[in-house]
Amino acid sequence: MLPKLKKSIIDSFEIISLSYNEIRTFEGITSRQADKSRINMRKILGISRDDDEVQKQFDEDKKNRYSGLKYGKYSVQDSIDKKVSNNRARDWHIATSLEESMKFAGLTQGPLDSGWFITLTLPGKYRSLSYEQCIEEINNRLNNIKKYAERYGIIWTGTWRDRRTVG
């Protein structure tokens, strides 16, 4: 049984059911509003984004439209893809530059000089899973890290504690 729904969610039922092309024809409704409404409904129904057929079709329609809009020799979708790629490259360069600067300034120690710690955070696609399934995924990832460390002769010490169960 569904929980009692907020009025804002009930009012968004119409937006949720519209395709991308239909939203483009309405005044005052944006694809961002539709996305937010779908996110809220998926949370209530317990559906992941990957299982939402309406969202998949919506995203595909939007991508097709952006692929068809060309300015010069590049489409809008090419620009969006390039922006994502550039942002990743920028973030990587910032991280490596900071690391090298901190090494130069003597603010970091090498992995052989002191201990290191690891924290694991699961990506957003795991939000719809149960607590037990998330713990299982974290344990799988942690075991892979331990195997990698063992292969490269890194001594593994310490224990894993779930911060939510620590009193």
N, C-alpha and C positions, 0 to 999 in steps of 0.2 A: 504494500500500500504506500502511496506517495505521501510525503509529509505535507502539511498545510503550506500552500504556495503563497509567496508575497504577491501583492498586487502588481508590482513592477514586472514580475515574471509572467503573470497571467496576461498583462497588457502586451507583452512581447511575443505572444504565440503567433500573431500574424507575421511579424518580422522574421521569426524563425523559419516559417514555411516558405518564404519567398526565395526564388532563385536569384543569382547574381544579376541576370538580365532584367528581372522584374524590379529589383531594388534600384537599378539605374533609372528606371522610368518614374519612380516615385520622388516627389520633392520632399526634402527634409530627412530622408532616411539614408544613412551611410552604411557601407559594408562593415565599418568598424562597429556600429551599433548592432548589426546582425551577428557579428562574431561574438561580441560580449553576451548577447542574448543566448546564443547557442552554447557558449561556455557554461553559463549558469544552468541551462537546462540539462546539459550533459552531467554536471555535478549532481543535480537532483536525481537523475535517472541512473547514475553510476555507469555511464558509457564513456569509453575512452575516445579521444579524437580520431584515432585510427579506425574505430568501429563505426563512426558516424558517417553514413553514406551521403546524407544531405550535405554535410560539411565538405566531404571529398568532391562532390559534384560542384559545389559552390567555388571551392579553390581552383578546380580544373577550369571552370568557366572564366574565372577571373584571370587565370594564367593565359588561357587562350586569347582573351581580349587583349591583354597586355602584349602578347606575342605578335598580335596583328597591328598594333599601333607602332608605326615606325617614324622616327625623326632622324633624318639623314639615312645612314645605312644600318643603324641599330634600332632594335625594338625597345619598348619600355621594359619588357621582361629581361632583356639582355642587361639593361641598366641596373635593374634590381639584383640580378645574379652577380653582376660585377661589384655592386656595392657590398654585398655580403662577403664576397671574396676579399675585397679591399679591407673591410673591417677586420676580418680574421688575420690578414697579413699585418695590419697596423697593430693589433693587439699582441701578436707574436713578437714584433719588433720592439714594442714598448717593454714587454716582459724581459726579453733578452738584454736590452739596453740597461734596464734597471738592475738586472742580475750582475752584469759586467761592471756597472758603476759601483755597486755595493761591494763586489770583490775588490775592486781597485781601492776603494776607501777603507777596506778592512772591516766592513760591517758584517760580513758573513764568514762562516767557517766552512771548510771542506767537509765532505761526508765522512772522512776518516778521523777528523779532529773532534767531533762531538756527535751527539745523537740527533736524529731527525724524527719528526712525527708525521703521521699521515691522517688526514680526515677524508672521509668519503661522503659525497652528496650525490644522490641519484638524480638523473635528468627528469624533466617534467613528465615524460611519458609514463613514469612509474607512480604518479600521484593517484591514479584510480585504483591501484592495487591495495590489497590488505596489508596491515602492519607485518604479518608473518611473511608474506611474499616479499616485501621490501627488505626485511632482515635477511631472508634467504639470498636475495640478490647481492646485498652488501657482503655477506659471508663468501659468496662465490668470487666476487671481485677481490676481496681481501686474500683469499686463498691463492688466486692468480698472482697477486703482488708478492706473496710469500714465496711461491715457486720461482718467480723471476729473480727475487733477491737471492735465493739459494743457488740458482744457476750461475749468478755472477759473483758468488762468494761474499755477499753482504750478510753480516750477522744480524739475525732477527731477534730482537728482545722485546719484552712488553706484552701487554694483553689488550684485547679489545673489550671495551665496555660501552654498552648502549647508554647514552646520556639520559634517555627518558626513564630508565629503570634505576638510575643511581639516586639514592635517597638523599 
